[in-house]
């Protein structure tokens, strides 16, 4: 045996090999068989070449990827890995060899639709995919929004909008120690919240060789199991720490006969690297992009002539892997080999990108709750706004120590709220999800793995309170509006798909958001600055108001806006022409696909942005949910085969496959696929 591929009843791949290298090769090969189209889309996105077959809509991303030097950074990181950690570099190469073998065998129908053939992966490609997947994860474009708000409304206005806004990835995660479980062993559960994609952003997989035997959620295109794994004796999971570790610098650039120069903090002009690249666009002329890099980092907006609106400065992005040539891949093999929480802890010391809060437990009672990742030490201003490159005091000076935390009454909960990562971040999620999970876990003294899906699916919406409080204060309403008000005040505040009251609440909320967004006080915010199109989701006013609505409604004053009248107007509007159906009629799953496909009838969903069941609508814009649980997991440390997991669609990314969408009904109702690790209970597919 060199390597064997098995499948369970859900088509999930279980791989067994004689060596770590052969196992990595098998993982790459089976991933390419199951996810060939997805892998190639991600490879092209990392390279900034996706518009060549996806067309004009992919051009903004490709332009950003080129200007941010994503592919070049991945090459640098792999070169450093080869020098500093040759074992991991060889392991990544083996995975890439397997991907190339699998792509040669693939039969994904999407390639024919766009006239594309699978290309060849390079050893650095997995690092490029990891970087492209996470470069916006920390939400540095939020600094563009904060700068925009401060410029028009003043610095004090920034806090009104301080929340996990559009484009932010999040997660729920909770750790229940053995003293609070039926078995006396810990349970870890949660769900990562990402933009839902088809095929999914996580791949269920089982990797077994003489050195380790691990089940977990892999990122297709990247070897190993980084975020969520269970080795049998230790398990780990992550949530987004909401840390701030990327900076935006205003740059003064000028052209010279020799190229481009940037004004530095020493008051002198320094030569900037510059070249041009050509981006091919399907059905259109190719587009030339100027790539400039200063001593701070790549220029991602504007150039020597400034921005398109006449602003005389450009913007440069400084992000850790570009500076350190390290993506943290040195942690991946030690995680697979981990046996105890101490092993996980040591592995995470090498973690770099993205910055996460990690929870881990082992079968001997060991527990871990810490932040992992690289956050630079620099001035506070760097974290809150755009800073001038030509002024001293904004340099990076080392890295922060990563904080640690403990448990309270045998429980630890992280849901992107302020917690151990507070010193490292600026904006965090409201505490509603974390508080609700903690309250649910406080209802019993002892828990089991089988109890956890009920927490995954909880739909209570605590953030509804400020709007409902405003409704309660209304008087002199029309009979129809008064009846709607009374109905909403009696509502149980659960965003259930079959709830007409939830639909009515969401309709009133959206009407309030639209009314506030249209108010003259916010007129200047309705016109975004002349930044590249890829950043516009962070600069759209209505979503910003929608996600920060509770702050805006509770603020002592809101620039003279009569919020009582705004709520009254919204209520009367919905009372006349409100939704006729339930929340699930409009709150439907809206996954991203590289190639649009209208043949699927996606389900209506329970939940909302601030529910534990975080299926995010965008109030004031759409009830559709593009973001939600990209997977769910329950790791049982008493018996790994009492664990469970599920993804929104299925193990296969091939349309028409029996396992392309077979997990969707289970995911929709909150069920889990059982974790199976006994190879005698699996069906052998092939040797590789």
URPEQUI-V702356 format. One record per backbone hydrogen bond with DSSP energy under -1.0 kcal/mol. NH is the residue of the N-H (numbers start at 1). CO is the residue of the C=O. Records with the same first field share a line. If there is no record, write none. Layout:
NH: CO + CO
//
This chain:
4: 16
5: 686
6: 14
7: 683
8: 12
11: 8
14: 6
15: 206
16: 4
17: 208
18: 2
23: 19
24: 20
25: 21
26: 22
27: 23
28: 24
29: 25
30: 26
31: 27
32: 28
33: 29
34: 30
35: 31
39: 35
40: 36
41: 37
42: 38
43: 39
44: 40
45: 41
46: 42
47: 43
48: 44
49: 44
53: 50
54: 50
55: 51
58: 55
59: 56
62: 58
63: 59
64: 60
65: 61
66: 62
67: 63
68: 64
69: 66
70: 65
73: 69
74: 70
75: 71
76: 72
77: 73
78: 74
79: 75
80: 76
81: 77
82: 78
83: 79
84: 80
85: 81
89: 85
90: 86
91: 87
92: 88
93: 89
94: 90
95: 91
96: 92
97: 93
98: 94
99: 95
100: 96
101: 97
102: 98
103: 99
104: 100
105: 102
113: 109
114: 110
116: 111
125: 122
128: 124
129: 125
130: 126
131: 127
132: 128
133: 129
134: 130
135: 131
137: 134
139: 136
142: 139
143: 140
145: 141
146: 142
147: 143
148: 144
149: 145
150: 146
151: 147
152: 148
153: 149
154: 150
157: 154
158: 155
161: 158
162: 159
163: 161
165: 163
168: 165
170: 193
172: 191
173: 414
174: 189
175: 412
176: 187
177: 410
180: 177
181: 178
182: 447
187: 176
188: 635
189: 174
190: 633
191: 172
193: 170
194: 628
196: 626
198: 592
203: 218
205: 216
206: 13
207: 214
208: 15
209: 212
214: 207
215: 230
216: 205
217: 228
218: 203
222: 219
229: 236
230: 215
231: 234
235: 361
236: 229
237: 359
239: 357
241: 355
244: 424
247: 318
249: 316
250: 387
251: 314
254: 261
256: 259
261: 254
262: 270
263: 252
264: 268
267: 264
270: 262
272: 260
273: 293
275: 291
277: 289
279: 287
282: 51
284: 281
287: 279
289: 277
291: 275
293: 273
294: 297
299: 292
300: 315
301: 315
306: 303
307: 311
310: 307
314: 251
315: 301
316: 249
317: 298
318: 247
322: 319
323: 319
324: 320
325: 321
331: 328
332: 329
335: 331
336: 332
337: 333
338: 335
344: 340
345: 341
346: 342
347: 343
348: 344
350: 347
351: 348
353: 327
356: 372
357: 239
358: 370
359: 237
360: 368
361: 235
362: 366
363: 233
365: 362
368: 360
370: 358
371: 403
372: 356
374: 352
377: 398
382: 379
383: 380
385: 381
387: 248
389: 250
391: 388
397: 377
400: 375
405: 369
408: 411
411: 408
412: 175
414: 173
422: 419
424: 421
425: 422
429: 416
435: 431
436: 432
437: 433
438: 434
439: 435
440: 436
441: 437
442: 438
443: 440
447: 180
451: 448
452: 449
455: 452
456: 452
457: 453
458: 455
461: 493
464: 461
465: 462
468: 464
469: 465
470: 466
471: 467
472: 468
474: 471
482: 478
483: 479
484: 480
485: 481
486: 482
487: 483
488: 484
489: 485
490: 486
495: 459
496: 494
499: 496
503: 499
504: 500
505: 501
506: 502
507: 503
508: 504
509: 505
510: 506
511: 507
512: 508
513: 509
514: 510
515: 511
516: 512
517: 513
518: 514
519: 516
522: 519
523: 520
525: 522
526: 523
531: 529
535: 532
536: 533
538: 535
539: 536
544: 540
545: 541
546: 542
547: 543
548: 544
552: 548
553: 549
554: 550
555: 551
561: 558
563: 561
566: 562
567: 563
568: 564
569: 565
570: 566
571: 567
572: 568
573: 569
574: 570
575: 571
576: 572
577: 573
583: 499
584: 497
585: 582
587: 583
588: 586
589: 603
590: 625
592: 196
605: 587
607: 495
608: 613
611: 608
613: 458
614: 612
615: 613
616: 627
618: 622
621: 618
622: 618
625: 588
628: 194
630: 192
632: 646
633: 190
634: 644
635: 188
637: 186
642: 639
643: 640
644: 634
645: 673
646: 632
652: 659
653: 34
657: 654
660: 657
663: 649
667: 663
668: 664
669: 665
671: 666
673: 645
675: 643
681: 678
682: 679
683: 7
685: 5
686: 5
688: 3
//
